[in-house]
Amino acid sequence: MSQFDTRVPVVLVRTDPNPFHHGTLGAVRSLGRAGIDVRVVARTEGSPVRHSRYVRGARTPVPSPDGGDGDRDEAIFAALGRVAAGLAHPAVLVALDDASAIAVARAYDRLADRFLLPAQPTALPEQVADKQRLAALCVRLGVAHPETVAPGDEREAATAARRLGLPVVAKWSRPWLLPPGTGLRSTCLLRTSAEAAALFRRSGQAGSELLLQEFLPGGHGLDWFFHGYASRRGTLHGGGTGRKEQSWPRAAGLTALGRWIPQPAVEETAAALVEALGYRGILDLDFRLDPASGRYHLLDFNPRPGAQFRLFADGNDMDVVRAQHLDLTHRPLPVPRPRPGRVFVAEQYAPLHALLPAPARRRERAWLAADDPAPALATALLFGRHALRHLATQARRTLLPLRTGGTTALDGTGKALLPAQSRGTRDSAQDHATSHGSASDGSASCGSTPDGSTACGSTPDRTRPDQATSDGTTSNPTVPAVKYEVKYEKKASSC
């Protein structure tokens, strides 16, 4: 007899358009391997997930691009209703991003007759996902959390930045409301009070309040996470504590390489939060260790699975999505058989670690799987195309001054800017730090002056003896003179 009630399907829902969300594939494979019918409600066009042998059906919710929370919620509800109409049994519903988790919780009363859902206060997922409300919650419960301020105007923003100590972390309280096309990021690092004031002026575009937060410096061994499933009885299953060994972007982004390492202090904090809040369902918590105090500060409470949740597959191959299915179908949850030391690798960000020989039980790859090879192949092809486009762009930038023989703007680091392109527009595609806040390489590309402008003093490096002189012409008389106009632009915040 199967451990699972395979008559009960699972519907996975996600609004985040990222085609490389490996957490979605992890959930599809985990449940599909257990013999469970898996349906996906997400934007899967062009996504490697669509090629998995375990996806039985996919549907795309289409919220209005200009709509708010209500439009998105109704689009999700309508798409889920269409999926439910084709199922013989109510399905277990698993939300894979914050916006979906919040929408599902709000619609609990309308969904409960067609889906199996964790029963909890409907406002709780939104409360913990909201950065401002989470900060207040931590203060009330005595949970370590970086000091956080919500400034009321530009002057307060500048003052708070100086008081908290520069650099300071800037966050939007409800990042799932950030509209596309604004260039605003959910989290970034500000190095001057002028940048804090300037960013506050963009609050009207963000859809939520600007928060300024004390910066806790990162470093190797300081970033931790907890994944778990809080059952109907409030007990935690299917997860554990892990340490981020490598991230992408470096020092600030998602987990490229993570290791299962027991940490009682983090586990106790997670259990205390679940009990105090009455939280039920899957949770993903992010922590940063402050070496000075020895305390693990809670940075984020995500009311859904983390992308690397399969790291915590134990000796029963139990994880958070399997635990939720067992619990909501009233099947017994097995006694945990932890496997500390297991490693999770996202191959596209840590390829060397992915290729090193290791027993299958000790390593979980995000994409590559012998029983389901198509998603990994699709990922390789998509990344290959992306790399070729990137190389072609770099080649055009390199050849442009030689072809034109005229004026080429430089970004202050010696790299050419294409016509009608500012350094900010080029860097916005590369700079996606998403954690506690830093640039994609862990540092600023140029130092900021107190007025918010860049202070880059590098001269063009053309990898040849004819360096530019003070008047902008080359010093080698055998090479035609090429005029370089070095532009120092105002450094716009990348938040």
N, C-alpha and C positions, 0 to 999 in steps of 0.2 A: 504493500500500500504506500502511495506517495505521501511524503511529509506534508505536501501542499494540497489544498483543494484546487486542483487545476481547472475545475469548472468555472472558477471565478477569474475573469481576466483582469488586466491592469491597464489603466489609461495614464500615460505620462503627459503632462502639460507644461509648456514653456513658452514665454513670449519673447525672451531674449533672442535676437536674430543671429547670434554668433554661430556660424556653421561648424566650427571646430570645438563645440562644447562636448568634451569627452565624457562628462558626467552623464549626459543623455545616453551615450552608447554603453556606458557601464551599467546603467539601469536596464536597458534593453537586453543586454547579454545575460545579466544576472538572473532576471526573471525568465527570459526565454529558455535558458539552460535548465531551469527547474520545471519546464513543461508548461509554463503559463503563457497564455495568449496576451501579446503586448501590442497595444495601439498607442500611437504618438500624435498629440495635438501640438504642433510646433511648425515653425518655418523651416521645413526640411529641404526645400529646393536648393540643389547644389551642395547639400551637406553629406558627408560620408556616412552619417548615421542611416540615411535612407537605404543604403546598400546592404545593411545587415540582414542576414538570413532570419533573424529573430523578430523583425518588424512585420507584423501582420497587416497593419494599415496605418496610414498617416493622413492627417488633415491639418490645414493651416487656418488658424483664426485670423481674421482680417479687421483689426480695429482701425478706426479712422486715424490717419497720421496726425491730424490737427486736434483730435479729441483728447479728453482727459481720462482720469481714472474710470469714470462711468462708462465711456465708450469702450475702453479696453475690457472692462469687466463683462459688459454685455456681449462683446464679440467672443470672449472665452466661454461664457455660459452657452451661447448659441452653438458654438462648435462642439462643446461637450454634449449638448443635447442631441446633436445629429449623430455623434458616435454612440451614445447610449441607446438610441433608437434601433441600432443594428445589432445589439448584444442580447443574448438570451438570459444573462444574469447581471445583476448589479456588479459593477467593477470597482476594484480598489483604485482610488484616484491619488496619484503622487504628483505634486507640484515641484518643478525643478528650478524655478527662480523665484526671487522675492515677489515680483509683481503677480505671478500666478498664484503663489501661496496666499497672498493677501486677498486676491479676487475670489479664490475658492473659499476662504474663511468667511468672507462677506456674504457669499451666496450659499452658505451651509444649509439653511432651511429649504432652499429651492433645489439643492443637489442631493440631499440625504435620501430621497426615495429612489434614486437611480445609481448612487455611488456609495461605496463604503469609505467613510472619512473618520479621522480622529475627532472625538468630541472634546472641544475646549472653547473658552470664550472667543467669540468671533473676532473681537478686536485685538486679540493677543499677537498674532503674527505681524500685524502692522505696528503694534507697539514696540516689539523687539527689533524690527527691521529699521524703524525710524531712529536715526543716530542721536537726535536730540532727546527723544523720550528714553532711549536706552541709557544715555548718560545720567538722566534723572533717576532712572530705575536703579542703576548701580550705586548712586549716592544713597538712596533709600535703603538698599539691601546690604550696604557695606562691602560691595564687590569692588576690587581695585580697578580703576578706569582712569585714563588720562584726563586731567582737568579740561573741561569743555565750556566754551562761552558762545552764546548766540548774540552777536552785536545788533544794536537797533538802528545804527546809522554808520556812515563812513568814518566819522570821528571815533566812535566806539570801536569799530573794527581795527583802526590803526592803534588805538590805545591798548586794546586787548592783545594784539599781536606783540607789542613791546612788553607788556606785563607777563605774558605767558613765556616769553623768551624766544627770540628768533634763532633758527628758523621755526616756523609754526605750521602745523597741519591745518589745511582748509578742507572742509567736507560740506556737501549738501545734505541736509537732514534726510531727505527722501530721494535717494539717487535714482530710483526707478521712474521718477517723474521727469528726469532730464530730457528735454526734447531733442530729437536728432537735428544735426545741422548747425547747432550753436557753437560747437567746439568746446563746450564745457565738459569737464571731467568730474567724476564723482569725488575724487580725492586728489590733492596735490600738496606740494610743499612750497610755502611762501617764505622768502628770505628778507623781505623788507616790510615795514608798516605801510608804505605806499602801495605795495602790491595788495595788501589786505583791504585797503580802502577802495582800490580800483576794482577788486573782485566783488566787493559788496555792491557796487553800482550795477552789477549784472544780475542781482538777485531776482529781478523781475523776469528774466529769461529762464531761470532754473526751475521754477515751479515749487520750490521749497526754500527753507531758511538756510543761510550760510552759518556754518559753525567753525569756530577756530579752536584748535585743540593742542594741548601741550605735546611737543614732539619727543617721543622716546626713541633714541637712536637704535637702529637695528644692528645686526651683526650675526656671525655664524652661531647657531645654537640658541638664538633668542626668540625666534618665531615658532609658535606652537599652535596646534589646532585640536579640537575635540569633535568627534562625530558620534551620534547616537540616535536611537529611536526610543522615545518615551512611550511606554505601553499604556493601555487603558487603565492599568493599576499604578502608573507613574514610575515604573521601574525602567532602567536604561538597558538597552540591548543593542547588539549588532555593531558596536563601534569601539572607540578607544581614543587614546591620545597619541598624537604624532608630532614630529618635529620637521620643520621645513629645512631641508638640506640645501636646496637650490631653487631659485625662483626665476620667473621670466615675466616681465623685465627684471633684470638683476636687482636684488635688494628690495623689490617693491611689489612684484606681481604675483601671479598664480603659482601654485606648487608644481615645479618641474620635476623635482625629486624630493620625496618625503619618506620618512622612516617611522615605523610604529615603535614608539618608546613609551612605556608606562610612566606617568607623572601624576602621583597621587594628589598634589595640590590642584592641578587642573581638573582632574576627575571629581574631586570634592566640590569645587566651584560649580561645575556643570550640574551635579546632582542637587546641590542646594538651590540653584536657579530653577530647575524643573519643579522641585517641590514648592518653592515659594510662589511661583507663578501659576502652578497648575497646568504647565505646558504639556501637550500631548502631540505626538508625531515626531517627525525627523528634524534634527537640529544640527547645525554646523557652527561652531564657535571658533573665533580667532583670538589668540592671545599674543602678547609680547612680554617677555621677561625683562624686568628692570634690574640689571645686575647690582645697582646701588642698594636697592631695598630688598632684593630677592623675591619680589612679588610678581605674580603673573597678572598683567593688566588685560582685561577683556576689551578688545577693540571692536568686534562685530558679533552680532547674534543673527545668524541666517536661519529663517524658519523653513529649511528645505535641505536636501542632501548637498554636501560639498562635492566638487567635481572629482575628487580623489577618494571617494568613500569606499571604493573597492580595496583600498589598502588594508582595511580592517576585516576582510573576509577571514573568519577564524577556522579552526579545525573542522567545523561542520559546514564550511563555506557559507556561513551566515553573515549577512551584512544588513544595513539599515532598511533597504527596500524589501528584502526577503522577510525581515522581522516584522515590518508593517503588514505585509500580506498575511503572514501567519496569525498575527494578533487580531486583525480585523475580520478574519474568517474563523476566529475562535479555535484555532489550532494551537497546541502547546508550543511554547518557545523553548528550544533546547538549552541545556546547561552550556554556558560559554566555554569555548576551548581556545583561549587567546594564543596568538602566534606573534609575539613581539619580535622585532628585528626585520619583519617584512618591509619591502621597499616598493614604493609606487613611482613609476617613471612615465612622464609625458614625452614620447619619443622625439617629437619635433623640436622640443626645447632642451632635451638632454640626450642627444643621440648616442654619445659614447657609453653612457650608463645603460642605455637600452640594449646595446650590442654586446656588452660584457656577458660572459657565460654565468648563469645562475640557475638554481633549481626553480622550477615553475612555482612551487609552493612558497618560495621566499621572495618572489618578485611579481608585481602586477603591472603589466603594460597598459597604457591608456588605449592604444589602437590595435596593436598587433596581437592576433589570436589565431591559433592553428585551426580552430573549428569555425572561424568567421573571418576569413582573410580579406573580403571585399572592402570593408571600411578602411583598413590600413592602406590598401592599394589606392583607393580614391583619395585618401589624405596625401599620400606621396605625390600623386599626379597634381593635385591642387597646389601643394606647396612648391612643386617644381615649376608650375606656371608662374606662381607668385615670384619665385626667385629669378626667373628669366625676365619678367617685367621689371623687377628691381635693377637687374644688371643693365637692361636696355636704358632705363632712366639714368643710371649713373654714367653710362657711355655717352648719352646725349649731353649731359652736364659737362663732361670732360671735353668733348669735341666742340661744343658750342663756341668757346672763345677762339679756337683755331679756325672755325669756318667763317665766323663773322669778322675776325680781325679788328673788332671794335671794342666797345665798352661792355664789360660784364660785371654785374654786381656780385660782390662776395658777401657771405653772411657773417664775417668776422672770424671765421675759423679757416678761411682759405677755400671754402667750397662754393662753387658757382651756384647762383640762383637762376632758375629758368625765368624767361620773361613773364611778367605779371605774377610772380611768385614771391612771397615774403618768407623769411626764415620761419615765421610762426606757422604758416600753412604747411611748409615741408615737414617741420618737426612734429606737427600734431599727429601725423600718421605713425611716427616712431615712438612717441612719448606716451605710453599708456600705463604708467605706474598706477596700481590699483589698491595697494595696501595702505600702510600707515602714512605713506607719502614720500616720494622722491622721484627724481627724473629717471628715465629708463635705464640709465647706466649708473644710477645711484648718486649722481652729482649734477649740478647745473652746467649747461653747455657754456655759459658765459656768466661771469659774476654780475650781480645787479647792484647798481648804485642806489643811494637813498631815494632818488627821484624816480626809480623804477626803470631807468634805461640800462642798456647793456654796457659793459665795460670790457671789451675784448681788444687786446692789443696785438694780436698776431698778424703777421704779414703773409702774403700769399706764398705758399710753398709749391713751386711748380716742378719739384723733383728734378731740377736741372740747375746749372750754375748761374743762370741769368735771373737772379732775384730782383724783385721790383725795388727801385730806388725811391727816395722820398717824394719825387714828383710823379710817381706812378708809372714810369717807363722802365724797361728792362736795362740792366747794366751791361749786358753782353752786346757789343756793337755788331756782331755777326747775325744777330737775331732781330727781325723786324720789331720795332717798338710797338708794344701793345699797351694801351691805357687801361688800367684797372681802377674802377671806382669802388672803394670800400665803403659800404653803407652801414652805419650803426643805427639800428632802428630801436624804437621803444620796445622793451620786452613785455609783450602781453602775457598775462597769466595764462597758464595752460590748464587751469581747472575747468 
